[in-house]
Amino acid sequence: MHLSYSQVNSYRLCPEYYRREKLEGEFLGLTTVSMSRGRGVHKGAEENFRQKVETRKDLPLSDIVGAAVAGYEEALESDGFGLWLSPTEKGRGRAAVVGDEKDRTARLAELLGKDLAPKVQPDIVEARGKVEVMPDLDFIGYIDLAQADRIHDLKSSLKSKRKTEAHESFQLTSYSAIYFAATGRWPKGLELDVLVDLKTPKLQILETERDRADLDAWLETVLGVHGAIQAGAFPPAPIGSWKCSPKWCPAWSSCKYVSRSADRRLAAVA
């Protein structure tokens, strides 16, 4: 069996949604405008940093923005369920939502090219790695980029991240485990590089580190999720989870754990 950060995160947010998406095949290819924006920005970063490993020069800003916008549009046209809009987004209309997010993708890609790219000379870009957790369980993932044994994770956001977010990030711990498995070296540090679309877009850099205790906790989490999946345990989302709402979950209106009286709540956000 293979697990990844996205799978473990999906299960932890809502085991029932994990079951429907990953095991039953519902919602395959489904995307949202925010997911598509993230993929677009990552595409712009990847095209720039892949060539920069050798050239040591950034692409022209227009090329980075163009690659990001193309990546955004490609993500919107994915197969399967295609684009999912929340009730609020449906109220605004597909064209307006898609257009606004395309403009945001371009703004953040420009910020990437101006403020982040000049600071980074990568050694590794979008590298796939694997941790052999047990004989029948691998953990796989991709590291955005690394330089001088420092791992960078690129994010885009509509608001600044909490200062503790990098310290708490399970994804960064996963990258540390993958990096160690691939290189035999523990990363010297990790960064969340956050492109924030405020009135004046800004780059937020959050630094952190990991040690053996973090790896032990990460391993227990992976084993716990694996054991629950193998046992067929798919309870509802934790009480109070942000995932369990019509705004964030495509399965909410058809979920067996959601009371039918919740239609009133759905109407309230439509």
C-alpha positions as CSV (number, residue, x, y, z in Angstrom):
1,M,0.0,0.0,0.0
2,H,1.1,3.6,-0.7
3,L,0.2,6.6,1.4
4,S,1.0,10.3,0.7
5,Y,0.6,13.5,2.6
6,S,-2.6,14.3,0.7
7,Q,-4.0,10.9,1.6
8,V,-3.2,11.1,5.3
9,N,-4.4,14.7,5.4
10,S,-7.6,13.8,3.7
11,Y,-8.3,10.9,6.1
12,R,-7.5,13.1,9.1
13,L,-9.9,15.8,7.9
14,C,-12.7,13.4,7.2
15,P,-12.3,9.6,7.0
16,E,-15.7,9.2,5.3
17,Y,-14.7,11.6,2.5
18,Y,-11.4,9.7,2.2
19,R,-13.4,6.5,1.7
20,R,-15.6,8.0,-1.0
21,E,-12.9,9.7,-2.9
22,K,-9.9,7.4,-2.6
23,L,-11.6,4.0,-2.3
24,E,-14.9,4.3,-4.0
25,G,-13.6,6.6,-6.8
26,E,-16.1,9.4,-6.3
27,F,-15.0,13.0,-7.1
28,L,-11.9,11.8,-9.1
29,G,-10.4,14.8,-11.0
30,L,-12.5,17.2,-9.0
31,T,-10.9,20.6,-8.5
32,T,-11.8,24.0,-7.0
33,V,-10.6,27.4,-8.1
34,S,-8.3,27.7,-5.1
35,M,-6.8,24.2,-5.8
36,S,-6.3,25.2,-9.5
37,R,-4.7,28.5,-8.4
38,G,-2.2,26.5,-6.3
39,R,-1.4,24.2,-9.1
40,G,-0.9,27.1,-11.5
41,V,1.4,29.0,-9.1
42,H,3.4,25.8,-8.6
43,K,3.6,25.3,-12.4
44,G,5.2,28.7,-12.8
45,A,7.6,28.0,-10.0
46,E,8.5,24.6,-11.4
47,E,9.3,25.9,-14.9
48,N,11.4,28.6,-13.5
49,F,13.4,26.6,-10.9
50,R,13.9,23.5,-13.0
51,Q,15.9,25.5,-15.5
52,K,17.6,27.6,-12.8
53,V,19.3,24.5,-11.4
54,E,21.6,24.7,-14.5
55,T,21.3,28.3,-15.7
56,R,21.4,29.9,-12.3
57,K,19.2,32.6,-13.8
58,D,15.4,33.2,-13.4
59,L,13.1,33.2,-16.4
60,P,11.7,36.5,-17.6
61,L,8.8,37.5,-15.3
62,S,6.3,37.3,-18.2
63,D,7.3,33.6,-18.7
64,I,6.8,32.7,-15.1
65,V,3.3,34.4,-15.1
66,G,2.4,32.8,-18.4
67,A,3.3,29.3,-17.1
68,A,1.3,29.9,-14.0
69,V,-1.8,31.0,-15.8
70,A,-1.5,28.1,-18.3
71,G,-1.2,25.7,-15.3
72,Y,-4.3,27.3,-13.7
73,E,-6.3,26.9,-16.9
74,E,-5.1,23.3,-17.4
75,A,-6.1,22.4,-13.8
76,L,-9.6,23.8,-14.4
77,E,-10.0,21.5,-17.4
78,S,-9.1,18.3,-15.6
79,D,-11.0,15.1,-16.3
80,G,-13.5,13.5,-14.0
81,F,-15.8,15.7,-12.0
82,G,-14.2,18.9,-13.2
83,L,-14.7,22.2,-11.3
84,W,-16.7,22.2,-8.0
85,L,-18.1,25.5,-6.8
86,S,-19.3,26.2,-3.3
87,P,-22.8,27.5,-2.8
88,T,-21.4,31.1,-2.4
89,E,-19.3,30.7,-5.6
90,K,-22.4,29.4,-7.5
91,G,-24.2,32.6,-6.4
92,R,-21.4,34.7,-7.9
93,G,-21.4,32.7,-11.2
94,R,-18.8,30.5,-12.7
95,A,-17.3,33.0,-15.1
96,A,-16.7,35.6,-12.4
97,V,-15.2,33.2,-9.9
98,V,-12.9,31.6,-12.6
99,G,-11.9,35.0,-13.9
100,D,-11.1,36.5,-10.5
101,E,-9.0,33.5,-9.6
102,K,-7.1,33.6,-12.9
103,D,-6.2,37.3,-12.1
104,R,-5.1,36.2,-8.6
105,T,-2.9,33.5,-10.0
106,A,-1.2,36.0,-12.3
107,R,-0.6,38.4,-9.4
108,L,0.9,35.8,-7.2
109,A,3.1,34.4,-9.9
110,E,4.4,38.0,-10.5
111,L,5.1,38.2,-6.7
112,L,6.9,34.8,-7.0
113,G,9.1,36.1,-9.8
114,K,9.9,39.4,-8.2
115,D,10.3,38.6,-4.5
116,L,10.9,34.8,-4.0
117,A,12.7,33.6,-7.1
118,P,15.8,35.8,-6.7
119,K,16.3,34.5,-3.2
120,V,16.5,30.8,-4.2
121,Q,19.1,28.8,-6.1
122,P,17.7,25.3,-6.0
123,D,19.6,22.0,-6.0
124,I,16.4,19.9,-6.1
125,V,13.1,20.7,-7.8
126,E,9.8,18.7,-7.6
127,A,11.7,15.6,-6.5
128,R,9.8,12.4,-5.9
129,G,10.8,10.5,-2.8
130,K,9.7,7.4,-0.8
131,V,9.9,6.2,2.8
132,E,9.6,2.5,3.3
133,V,7.5,2.5,6.5
134,M,6.8,-1.2,6.6
135,P,7.3,-4.1,4.1
136,D,3.7,-3.5,2.8
137,L,3.6,0.3,3.3
138,D,5.4,3.1,1.5
139,F,5.0,6.8,2.0
140,I,5.5,8.8,-1.2
141,G,5.7,12.5,-1.9
142,Y,7.3,15.3,-3.9
143,I,9.5,18.0,-2.5
144,D,8.9,21.4,-4.1
145,L,12.5,22.4,-3.9
146,A,15.6,22.3,-1.7
147,Q,18.8,24.2,-1.6
148,A,21.8,23.5,0.6
149,D,19.9,21.0,2.7
150,R,17.0,23.4,3.3
151,I,13.5,22.4,2.1
152,H,11.1,25.0,0.7
153,D,7.3,24.5,0.5
154,L,5.4,27.0,-1.7
155,K,1.9,28.1,-0.7
156,S,-0.5,30.7,-2.0
157,S,-3.1,32.2,0.3
158,L,-5.7,35.0,0.7
159,K,-4.4,35.9,4.1
160,S,-1.2,35.6,6.1
161,K,-0.5,32.3,7.8
162,R,-0.2,32.0,11.6
163,K,3.4,32.3,12.8
164,T,3.2,28.7,14.2
165,E,2.0,27.1,11.0
166,A,5.4,26.0,9.8
167,H,6.1,24.4,13.2
168,E,2.8,22.5,13.1
169,S,3.0,21.4,9.5
170,F,2.6,17.7,9.0
171,Q,3.5,18.2,5.3
172,L,6.9,19.7,6.2
173,T,7.6,16.8,8.6
174,S,6.7,14.5,5.7
175,Y,9.2,16.2,3.5
176,S,11.9,15.9,6.1
177,A,11.3,12.1,6.3
178,I,11.4,11.8,2.5
179,Y,14.5,13.9,2.3
180,F,16.3,11.8,4.9
181,A,15.3,8.6,3.1
182,A,16.6,9.9,-0.2
183,T,19.8,11.6,0.9
184,G,20.7,10.1,4.3
185,R,20.8,13.6,5.6
186,W,18.4,15.4,7.9
187,P,17.4,18.8,6.5
188,K,19.1,21.8,8.1
189,G,15.9,23.8,8.0
190,L,12.5,24.1,6.4
191,E,10.6,27.1,5.0
192,L,7.0,27.8,4.2
193,D,7.1,30.4,1.4
194,V,3.7,31.9,1.3
195,L,2.5,34.2,-1.5
196,V,-0.3,36.2,0.1
197,D,-2.9,38.0,-2.1
198,L,-3.6,41.1,0.1
199,K,-4.4,44.6,-1.3
200,T,-0.7,44.8,-1.8
201,P,0.5,41.1,-2.3
202,K,3.3,40.1,0.0
203,L,5.8,37.2,0.5
204,Q,5.6,35.6,3.9
205,I,8.5,33.3,4.9
206,L,8.1,31.1,7.9
207,E,11.1,29.1,9.1
208,T,11.2,26.0,11.2
209,E,13.1,22.7,11.8
210,R,12.5,19.1,12.6
211,D,14.2,16.5,14.8
212,R,13.9,12.8,15.7
213,A,11.0,13.4,18.0
214,D,9.1,14.9,15.1
215,L,9.8,11.9,13.0
216,D,8.6,9.6,15.7
217,A,5.3,11.4,16.0
218,W,5.0,11.5,12.2
219,L,5.6,7.7,12.0
220,E,2.9,7.1,14.6
221,T,0.4,9.2,12.7
222,V,1.1,7.4,9.4
223,L,0.8,4.0,11.1
224,G,-2.4,5.0,12.8
225,V,-4.0,6.2,9.6
226,H,-2.8,3.0,7.8
227,G,-4.2,0.8,10.5
228,A,-7.6,2.5,10.5
229,I,-7.9,2.2,6.7
230,Q,-7.0,-1.4,6.8
231,A,-9.6,-2.0,9.5
232,G,-12.3,-0.3,7.4
233,A,-12.8,2.5,10.0
234,F,-14.3,5.6,8.3
235,P,-16.1,7.7,10.9
236,P,-17.4,11.2,10.2
237,A,-15.1,14.3,10.3
238,P,-14.0,15.4,13.8
239,I,-16.5,17.6,15.6
240,G,-16.0,21.2,14.6
241,S,-13.9,20.4,11.5
242,W,-13.8,23.1,8.9
243,K,-14.0,20.5,6.3
244,C,-17.5,19.4,7.3
245,S,-19.5,22.2,5.7
246,P,-21.2,22.9,2.3
247,K,-18.6,25.6,1.7
248,W,-15.7,23.1,1.7
249,C,-17.0,19.6,1.1
250,P,-18.4,18.4,-2.3
251,A,-19.9,15.4,-0.5
252,W,-21.6,17.3,2.3
253,S,-25.1,17.3,0.7
254,S,-25.0,13.5,0.2
255,C,-23.1,12.5,3.3
256,K,-24.7,9.8,5.4
257,Y,-23.5,11.5,8.6
258,V,-25.1,14.9,7.8
259,S,-28.7,15.3,9.1
260,R,-31.2,16.0,6.5
261,S,-32.3,19.0,8.6
262,A,-28.9,20.4,7.5
263,D,-30.7,21.6,4.3
264,R,-31.6,24.7,6.3
265,R,-27.9,25.4,6.9
266,L,-27.2,24.8,3.3
267,A,-29.9,27.3,2.3
268,A,-28.3,29.8,4.7
269,V,-25.0,29.9,2.8
270,A,-26.5,29.6,-0.7
